[in-house]
Amino acid sequence: MEGEDWADRHVERWRDHWIDIDFDDDVEAITVRINRVRAHLQRTKQQAVTEVGLQDFEYDTLHVLMIRDTPGRASPSQLAEDLGISNAGMTGRLDGLERSGWVERRADPADRRRVHIEATAAGRDVWRSAMRLRGRAEDELFGVLTPAQRHTLAALLKELTLRIEEG
């Protein structure tokens, strides 16, 4: 576990440049390492998405649809809000997903003016395939840690996210 990584070299290289500014080696190393882990996870997500034949925005939309309290079912406006895009942008995404056979628009039986989006069997399958690939990559990365280390890391990161969510 005691080896020099890119963050160590980065901190060493930059430490002397910040003479007039407080520079905490650990904070800088943590920040750099979190960014590198994030970039690695983004790359492995991209590889998984590409391997199953999805584009990023298609995967992201299916993912948001599938991880809801009502898995595989939502209104277009709920999806747009969750994705942080406009309703018009959501319509374009849904048109493409529907053409690919991954979602269907269905009228709400209680109010036919309302539409719900539902993942099709093909949409659920392609999303699950991407998730399996992502999961494998995540297991490979975090597999270098013991279960106790993973638990500690999860708890530490939770403290940081709670701080972010408070603000």
CYANA upper distance limits for C-alpha pairs under 8 A (distance plus 0.5 A):
  4 GLU  CA      8 ASP  CA      6.42
  4 GLU  CA      9 ARG  CA      7.79
  5 ASP  CA      9 ARG  CA      7.13
  6 TRP  CA     10 HIS  CA      6.60
  7 ALA  CA     11 VAL  CA      6.59
  7 ALA  CA     29 ALA  CA      5.87
  7 ALA  CA     32 VAL  CA      6.47
  7 ALA  CA     33 ARG  CA      6.79
  8 ASP  CA     12 GLU  CA      6.68
  8 ASP  CA     29 ALA  CA      7.22
  9 ARG  CA     13 ARG  CA      6.52
 10 HIS  CA     14 TRP  CA      6.64
 10 HIS  CA     29 ALA  CA      8.40
 11 VAL  CA     15 ARG  CA      6.18
 11 VAL  CA     25 ASP  CA      6.69
 11 VAL  CA     28 GLU  CA      7.19
 11 VAL  CA     29 ALA  CA      6.95
 12 GLU  CA     16 ASP  CA      8.32
 14 TRP  CA     18 TRP  CA      7.52
 15 ARG  CA     19 ILE  CA      8.25
 15 ARG  CA     23 PHE  CA      7.46
 15 ARG  CA     25 ASP  CA      7.93
 18 TRP  CA     22 ASP  CA      7.56
 18 TRP  CA     23 PHE  CA      6.91
 23 PHE  CA     28 GLU  CA      8.09
 24 ASP  CA     28 GLU  CA      6.75
 25 ASP  CA     29 ALA  CA      6.56
 26 ASP  CA     30 ILE  CA      6.49
 27 VAL  CA     31 THR  CA      6.61
 28 GLU  CA     32 VAL  CA      6.64
 29 ALA  CA     33 ARG  CA      6.51
 30 ILE  CA     34 ILE  CA      6.52
 31 THR  CA     35 ASN  CA      6.74
 32 VAL  CA     36 ARG  CA      6.75
 33 ARG  CA     37 VAL  CA      6.64
 34 ILE  CA     38 ARG  CA      6.56
 35 ASN  CA     39 ALA  CA      6.61
 36 ARG  CA     40 HIS  CA      6.62
 37 VAL  CA     41 LEU  CA      6.65
 38 ARG  CA     42 GLN  CA      6.61
 39 ALA  CA     43 ARG  CA      6.68
 40 HIS  CA     44 THR  CA      6.75
 41 LEU  CA     45 LYS  CA      6.55
 41 LEU  CA    138 GLU  CA      7.88
 42 GLN  CA     46 GLN  CA      6.65
 43 ARG  CA     47 GLN  CA      6.73
 44 THR  CA     48 ALA  CA      6.70
 44 THR  CA    134 ARG  CA      6.94
 44 THR  CA    137 ALA  CA      6.98
 45 LYS  CA     49 VAL  CA      6.59
 45 LYS  CA    130 ALA  CA      8.45
 45 LYS  CA    134 ARG  CA      6.20
 46 GLN  CA     50 THR  CA      6.53
 46 GLN  CA     56 ASP  CA      7.56
 47 GLN  CA     51 GLU  CA      6.49
 48 ALA  CA     52 VAL  CA      6.91
 48 ALA  CA    130 ALA  CA      5.71
 48 ALA  CA    131 MET  CA      8.19
 48 ALA  CA    133 LEU  CA      5.93
 48 ALA  CA    134 ARG  CA      6.48
 49 VAL  CA     53 GLY  CA      6.88
 49 VAL  CA     54 LEU  CA      5.72
 49 VAL  CA     55 GLN  CA      6.96
 49 VAL  CA     56 ASP  CA      7.15
 49 VAL  CA     59 TYR  CA      7.19
 49 VAL  CA    130 ALA  CA      6.12
 50 THR  CA     54 LEU  CA      6.10
 50 THR  CA     55 GLN  CA      7.07
 51 GLU  CA    130 ALA  CA      8.27
 52 VAL  CA    126 VAL  CA      7.03
 52 VAL  CA    129 SER  CA      7.21
 52 VAL  CA    130 ALA  CA      6.65
 54 LEU  CA     58 GLU  CA      6.51
 54 LEU  CA     59 TYR  CA      6.59
 55 GLN  CA     59 TYR  CA      6.77
 56 ASP  CA     60 ASP  CA      6.53
 57 PHE  CA     61 THR  CA      6.54
 57 PHE  CA     93 ARG  CA      8.18
 58 GLU  CA     62 LEU  CA      6.68
 58 GLU  CA     93 ARG  CA      7.75
 58 GLU  CA     97 LEU  CA      7.32
 59 TYR  CA     63 HIS  CA      6.34
 59 TYR  CA    127 TRP  CA      7.31
 60 ASP  CA     64 VAL  CA      6.66
 60 ASP  CA     83 LEU  CA      8.43
 61 THR  CA     65 LEU  CA      6.66
 61 THR  CA     79 LEU  CA      7.92
 61 THR  CA     83 LEU  CA      7.88
 61 THR  CA     93 ARG  CA      8.34
 62 LEU  CA     66 MET  CA      6.52
 62 LEU  CA     72 GLY  CA      8.49
 62 LEU  CA    119 ALA  CA      7.99
 62 LEU  CA    123 GLY  CA      7.76
 62 LEU  CA    124 ARG  CA      8.46
 62 LEU  CA    127 TRP  CA      7.09
 63 HIS  CA     67 ILE  CA      6.64
 63 HIS  CA    127 TRP  CA      7.40
 64 VAL  CA     68 ARG  CA      7.10
 64 VAL  CA     79 LEU  CA      7.42
 64 VAL  CA     82 ASP  CA      7.55
 64 VAL  CA     83 LEU  CA      7.88
 65 LEU  CA     71 PRO  CA      6.94
 65 LEU  CA     72 GLY  CA      5.65
 65 LEU  CA     73 ARG  CA      6.78
 65 LEU  CA     74 ALA  CA      7.08
 65 LEU  CA     79 LEU  CA      7.36
 65 LEU  CA    118 GLU  CA      8.49
 65 LEU  CA    119 ALA  CA      7.94
 66 MET  CA     70 THR  CA      8.32
 66 MET  CA     71 PRO  CA      5.05
 66 MET  CA     72 GLY  CA      5.03
 66 MET  CA     73 ARG  CA      7.94
 66 MET  CA    119 ALA  CA      8.19
 66 MET  CA    124 ARG  CA      8.21
 67 ILE  CA     71 PRO  CA      6.12
 67 ILE  CA     72 GLY  CA      8.05
 68 ARG  CA     72 GLY  CA      7.75
 68 ARG  CA     73 ARG  CA      8.20
 68 ARG  CA     74 ALA  CA      8.41
 70 THR  CA     74 ALA  CA      7.67
 72 GLY  CA    117 ILE  CA      8.23
 72 GLY  CA    118 GLU  CA      5.82
 72 GLY  CA    119 ALA  CA      5.40
 72 GLY  CA    124 ARG  CA      8.23
 73 ARG  CA    116 HIS  CA      7.14
 73 ARG  CA    117 ILE  CA      6.02
 73 ARG  CA    118 GLU  CA      5.04
 73 ARG  CA    119 ALA  CA      7.16
 74 ALA  CA     78 GLN  CA      6.77
 74 ALA  CA     79 LEU  CA      7.15
 74 ALA  CA    116 HIS  CA      6.02
 74 ALA  CA    117 ILE  CA      5.84
 74 ALA  CA    118 GLU  CA      7.33
 75 SER  CA     79 LEU  CA      6.93
 75 SER  CA    115 VAL  CA      6.82
 75 SER  CA    116 HIS  CA      5.04
 75 SER  CA    117 ILE  CA      6.21
 76 PRO  CA     80 ALA  CA      6.62
 76 PRO  CA     87 ASN  CA      7.77
 76 PRO  CA     90 MET  CA      7.21
 76 PRO  CA     91 THR  CA      7.93
 76 PRO  CA    115 VAL  CA      7.99
 76 PRO  CA    116 HIS  CA      7.24
 76 PRO  CA    117 ILE  CA      7.02
 77 SER  CA     81 GLU  CA      6.58
 77 SER  CA     87 ASN  CA      6.69
 77 SER  CA     90 MET  CA      8.33
 78 GLN  CA     82 ASP  CA      6.67
 79 LEU  CA     83 LEU  CA      6.57
 79 LEU  CA     90 MET  CA      7.95
 80 ALA  CA     84 GLY  CA      6.34
 80 ALA  CA     85 ILE  CA      5.63
 80 ALA  CA     86 SER  CA      6.53
 80 ALA  CA     87 ASN  CA      6.32
 80 ALA  CA     89 GLY  CA      8.29
 80 ALA  CA     90 MET  CA      6.06
 81 GLU  CA     85 ILE  CA      6.95
 81 GLU  CA     86 SER  CA      8.21
 85 ILE  CA     89 GLY  CA      6.63
 85 ILE  CA     90 MET  CA      7.16
 86 SER  CA     90 MET  CA      6.72
 87 ASN  CA     91 THR  CA      6.71
 88 ALA  CA     92 GLY  CA      7.04
 89 GLY  CA     93 ARG  CA      6.90
 90 MET  CA     94 LEU  CA      6.58
 91 THR  CA     95 ASP  CA      6.60
 92 GLY  CA     96 GLY  CA      7.04
 93 ARG  CA     97 LEU  CA      6.75
 94 LEU  CA     98 GLU  CA      6.35
 94 LEU  CA    103 VAL  CA      7.92
 95 ASP  CA     99 ARG  CA      6.70
 96 GLY  CA    100 SER  CA      6.75
 97 LEU  CA    101 GLY  CA      6.81
 97 LEU  CA    102 TRP  CA      5.88
 97 LEU  CA    103 VAL  CA      6.28
 98 GLU  CA    102 TRP  CA      6.28
 98 GLU  CA    103 VAL  CA      5.42
 98 GLU  CA    104 GLU  CA      6.21
 98 GLU  CA    105 ARG  CA      8.24
101 GLY  CA    120 THR  CA      7.47
101 GLY  CA    122 ALA  CA      7.23
101 GLY  CA    123 GLY  CA      7.44
102 TRP  CA    119 ALA  CA      6.38
102 TRP  CA    120 THR  CA      5.76
102 TRP  CA    121 ALA  CA      7.92
102 TRP  CA    122 ALA  CA      6.03
102 TRP  CA    123 GLY  CA      4.23
102 TRP  CA    124 ARG  CA      7.91
103 VAL  CA    117 ILE  CA      7.01
103 VAL  CA    118 GLU  CA      5.92
103 VAL  CA    119 ALA  CA      4.81
103 VAL  CA    120 THR  CA      5.62
103 VAL  CA    123 GLY  CA      6.73
104 GLU  CA    117 ILE  CA      6.23
104 GLU  CA    118 GLU  CA      5.82
104 GLU  CA    119 ALA  CA      6.93
104 GLU  CA    120 THR  CA      7.10
105 ARG  CA    115 VAL  CA      6.76
105 ARG  CA    116 HIS  CA      6.23
105 ARG  CA    117 ILE  CA      5.25
105 ARG  CA    118 GLU  CA      6.97
106 ARG  CA    115 VAL  CA      5.98
106 ARG  CA    116 HIS  CA      5.72
106 ARG  CA    117 ILE  CA      6.77
106 ARG  CA    118 GLU  CA      7.76
107 ALA  CA    111 ASP  CA      8.00
107 ALA  CA    112 ARG  CA      5.66
107 ALA  CA    113 ARG  CA      7.51
107 ALA  CA    114 ARG  CA      6.41
107 ALA  CA    115 VAL  CA      5.07
107 ALA  CA    116 HIS  CA      6.74
108 ASP  CA    112 ARG  CA      5.63
108 ASP  CA    113 ARG  CA      7.79
108 ASP  CA    114 ARG  CA      5.91
108 ASP  CA    115 VAL  CA      6.07
108 ASP  CA    116 HIS  CA      6.85
119 ALA  CA    123 GLY  CA      5.91
119 ALA  CA    124 ARG  CA      6.63
120 THR  CA    124 ARG  CA      6.67
121 ALA  CA    125 ASP  CA      6.57
122 ALA  CA    126 VAL  CA      6.65
123 GLY  CA    127 TRP  CA      6.64
124 ARG  CA    128 ARG  CA      6.54
125 ASP  CA    129 SER  CA      6.64
126 VAL  CA    130 ALA  CA      6.85
127 TRP  CA    131 MET  CA      6.65
128 ARG  CA    132 ARG  CA      6.59
129 SER  CA    133 LEU  CA      6.97
130 ALA  CA    134 ARG  CA      6.65
131 MET  CA    135 GLY  CA      6.35
132 ARG  CA    136 ARG  CA      6.66
133 LEU  CA    137 ALA  CA      6.92
134 ARG  CA    138 GLU  CA      6.65
135 GLY  CA    139 ASP  CA      6.47
136 ARG  CA    140 GLU  CA      6.62
137 ALA  CA    141 LEU  CA      6.76
138 GLU  CA    142 PHE  CA      6.52
138 GLU  CA    143 GLY  CA      8.49
139 ASP  CA    143 GLY  CA      5.86
140 GLU  CA    144 VAL  CA      7.91
142 PHE  CA    150 ARG  CA      7.84
145 LEU  CA    149 GLN  CA      6.09
145 LEU  CA    150 ARG  CA      6.48
146 THR  CA    150 ARG  CA      6.71
147 PRO  CA    151 HIS  CA      6.66
148 ALA  CA    152 THR  CA      6.69
149 GLN  CA    153 LEU  CA      6.54
150 ARG  CA    154 ALA  CA      6.53
151 HIS  CA    155 ALA  CA      6.71
152 THR  CA    156 LEU  CA      6.66
153 LEU  CA    157 LEU  CA      6.58
154 ALA  CA    158 LYS  CA      6.54
155 ALA  CA    159 GLU  CA      6.94
156 LEU  CA    160 LEU  CA      7.19
157 LEU  CA    161 THR  CA      6.73
158 LYS  CA    162 LEU  CA      6.46
159 GLU  CA    163 ARG  CA      6.85
160 LEU  CA    164 ILE  CA      6.90
161 THR  CA    165 GLU  CA      6.56
162 LEU  CA    166 GLU  CA      6.63
163 ARG  CA    167 GLY  CA      7.12
